[in-house]
């Protein structure tokens, strides 16, 4: 079935809340993420706040009336946040690079597709949809190094890994988007 990708820039995305939660649970309750139903519920609570962030954008993949996947992003604020996994990202980059590379850039927060959509190009299309108009090409994201398929996926999409925590740790890897001006200044792993 053909998939239509629709963009959202605010709380109208929440009209699809039940479907977004379902996709989130399908994508993240399985290994390597191993989240549970409570975390899927928490995702919806956070999403209700995130839709009000500056620069919020979301892409929703619809196969007919069925939600097959989604991606969310927003503009990273200045000063750089200190909650969630942000301290790990800042520690890996240092204060100066964090400010220059990440603050004011488009931050991709979530990317999720149903298991049946894996390998179809849908995740790549969603990632492109929320990062294509990033200011000056400055987009970034972070993911766990415990998720090698995610790390490989982002690399295949042209994203550059700029922090390299130990794979045995619970480390967070920062990736710069394919058009981010700083990606060419990074030493390879």
SULQUINOR-V206983 format. One record per helix or strand of 3 or more residues. SS is the DSSP state (A for helix, B for strand). FROM is the first residue (numbers start at 0). LEN is the number of residues. If there is no record, write none. Layout:
ss:SS from:FROM len:LEN
ss:SS from:FROM len:LEN
//
This chain:
ss:B from:3 len:5
ss:A from:10 len:18
ss:A from:36 len:14
ss:B from:56 len:7
ss:B from:65 len:10
ss:A from:85 len:8
ss:A from:94 len:8
ss:B from:105 len:8
ss:A from:114 len:3
ss:A from:121 len:10
ss:A from:134 len:3
ss:B from:138 len:6
ss:A from:147 len:9
ss:B from:171 len:5
ss:A from:182 len:3
//
